[in-house]
Amino acid sequence: MRSLALLGAVLVLGSACAGGPPASEIPRPMTEREYLRSRKMMVPVHGVRPSQLQDTYNARRSGGRTHNALDVMVRRGTPVVSADDGVVRRISTNPLGGRTVYVVDHAQRFVHYYAHLDEYARGLREGQAVRRGDLIGTVGTTGNAPRNAPHLHYQLLRYADSRMWWTGEPVNPLPYLTRRGKRR
């Protein structure tokens, strides 16, 4: 009796292993492009439509650098909102970006970098979950931004790894910002 039960278990396991779906039916992972399109990201400035954005991604900067980000030129104090759902990873200040916020998406595929902020959202803290449209801060001219040109510097980076997550390659976010910026 015991050997029959064992034989039955072997047959069930063997058929489960051999009887899985054909390789053509196994879902493949989304490509980077598919993933970003599926996110339906919003312009990270309240009130700005995608059609109003200027593509500044490949613009030249001092020292022979390429910009690798979008500048959204708007009035100082305009709300900056989260382009997508994620977790606030760092709130900091640096000489180039001024007041900055980094948000990592939940799948840890991309990092959203918001720079030149005038102010941070009240109560914003590292480790906090944010949803698309949540307030990050306000547009300003901190860091190396010209005082007479308030704007949000928004950069999308590939998530590098858990130790150096902010060092990933930049991706032009323009094609993926499909929703008008709207504060929740």
C-alpha positions in Angstrom: 0.0 0.0 0.0 2.8 2.4 0.9 4.6 1.8 -2.4 1.4 2.5 -4.3 1.1 5.9 -2.5 4.7 6.7 -3.3 4.2 5.7 -7.0 1.1 7.9 -7.1 3.1 10.9 -5.7 5.9 10.3 -8.2 3.3 10.2 -11.1 1.6 13.4 -9.9 4.9 15.3 -9.5 6.2 14.0 -12.8 3.0 15.1 -14.7 3.0 18.5 -13.0 6.6 19.1 -14.1 6.0 17.9 -17.7 2.5 19.3 -18.0 3.2 23.0 -17.5 2.2 25.6 -20.1 4.1 25.6 -23.4 7.0 28.0 -23.6 4.9 30.2 -26.0 2.3 30.8 -23.2 4.8 31.7 -20.4 4.6 35.4 -19.9 7.8 37.2 -20.7 9.0 40.1 -18.5 8.1 43.6 -19.7 10.7 45.5 -21.6 11.8 48.8 -20.2 9.7 50.7 -22.7 6.6 48.5 -22.0 7.1 49.0 -18.3 7.4 52.8 -18.5 4.4 53.0 -20.8 2.4 50.9 -18.4 3.1 53.3 -15.6 1.2 56.2 -17.2 3.4 58.7 -15.5 2.2 62.3 -14.9 4.1 65.5 -15.7 5.7 66.2 -12.3 4.4 69.8 -12.1 0.8 70.6 -11.2 -1.2 72.0 -14.1 1.3 71.2 -16.9 0.2 69.1 -19.8 2.5 66.8 -21.7 2.1 68.9 -24.8 3.5 71.9 -23.0 6.9 70.2 -22.3 10.1 71.2 -24.2 12.5 68.4 -24.8 15.7 69.5 -23.0 17.1 66.0 -22.5 19.9 66.3 -25.1 20.6 70.0 -24.4 24.3 71.0 -24.0 25.4 72.2 -20.6 28.7 73.7 -19.3 31.8 71.5 -19.4 30.6 69.6 -22.4 27.9 67.8 -20.5 24.6 66.7 -21.8 21.6 67.7 -19.7 20.0 64.1 -19.5 16.9 65.6 -17.9 13.8 67.7 -18.5 13.5 71.3 -17.3 9.9 72.3 -16.7 9.8 76.1 -16.7 7.0 77.5 -14.5 6.3 80.1 -11.9 8.2 79.8 -8.6 6.2 78.1 -5.9 4.2 75.9 -8.4 3.6 72.5 -6.8 5.9 69.6 -7.8 4.1 66.3 -7.7 5.2 62.7 -7.8 5.3 61.5 -11.4 4.6 57.9 -10.3 4.1 55.7 -7.2 7.2 54.9 -5.2 9.2 55.5 -2.0 11.1 58.6 -1.1 14.7 57.4 -0.9 16.6 60.6 -0.2 15.9 64.2 0.6 19.0 66.3 0.3 20.8 69.4 -0.8 23.7 69.7 -3.2 25.5 72.5 -5.1 24.1 71.6 -8.6 20.5 70.5 -7.8 19.9 72.5 -4.7 17.0 71.0 -2.7 16.4 67.6 -4.2 14.2 64.5 -3.7 14.8 61.0 -5.0 11.9 58.6 -5.4 12.4 54.9 -6.3 9.5 53.1 -8.0 8.1 50.1 -6.2 9.6 47.6 -8.7 13.0 49.2 -8.1 13.5 49.7 -11.9 13.7 53.5 -11.9 14.7 56.5 -9.8 12.8 59.8 -10.2 15.0 62.8 -9.4 13.4 66.2 -8.6 15.8 69.2 -8.3 16.0 73.0 -7.8 13.0 72.8 -5.3 12.2 76.0 -3.5 10.6 74.1 -0.6 10.0 70.5 0.3 6.4 69.3 1.0 5.5 69.6 4.7 6.1 66.3 6.4 7.9 64.7 3.5 10.4 62.1 4.8 12.7 59.4 3.6 11.1 56.0 3.5 7.6 57.5 2.9 5.5 55.9 0.2 4.1 58.4 -2.4 1.5 58.0 -5.0 1.2 59.7 -8.4 0.2 63.3 -7.8 1.4 63.5 -4.1 3.1 66.8 -3.3 6.9 66.6 -3.3 7.7 70.3 -3.0 7.6 73.5 -5.0 9.4 74.8 -8.0 12.4 77.1 -7.3 15.9 78.1 -8.2 18.1 76.4 -5.7 21.5 74.9 -6.6 22.9 76.1 -9.9 19.6 77.2 -11.4 19.5 80.9 -12.6 17.7 83.0 -10.1 15.5 84.5 -12.8 14.5 81.0 -14.3 12.5 79.0 -11.8 12.0 75.4 -13.0 11.9 71.8 -12.0 14.8 69.7 -13.2 13.3 66.2 -13.5 15.4 63.2 -14.3 14.6 59.5 -14.7 17.4 57.0 -14.0 17.6 53.3 -14.3 17.9 51.8 -10.8 21.5 50.7 -10.6 21.6 48.4 -7.5 20.8 48.6 -3.8 24.1 50.2 -2.8 24.4 52.8 -5.6 20.8 53.2 -6.8 21.2 56.9 -7.8 24.0 56.2 -10.3 21.9 54.5 -13.0 21.9 55.5 -16.6 19.4 58.3 -17.5 16.4 57.7 -19.7 14.5 60.5 -21.5 11.2 60.6 -19.6 9.4 62.8 -22.2 7.7 59.9 -24.1 6.4 58.4 -20.8 4.9 61.5 -19.2 1.4 61.0 -20.6 -0.8 62.6 -17.9 -1.3 66.2 -17.0 0.3 67.1 -13.7 -2.3 67.2 -11.0 -1.9 67.4 -7.3 -3.9 64.7 -5.4 
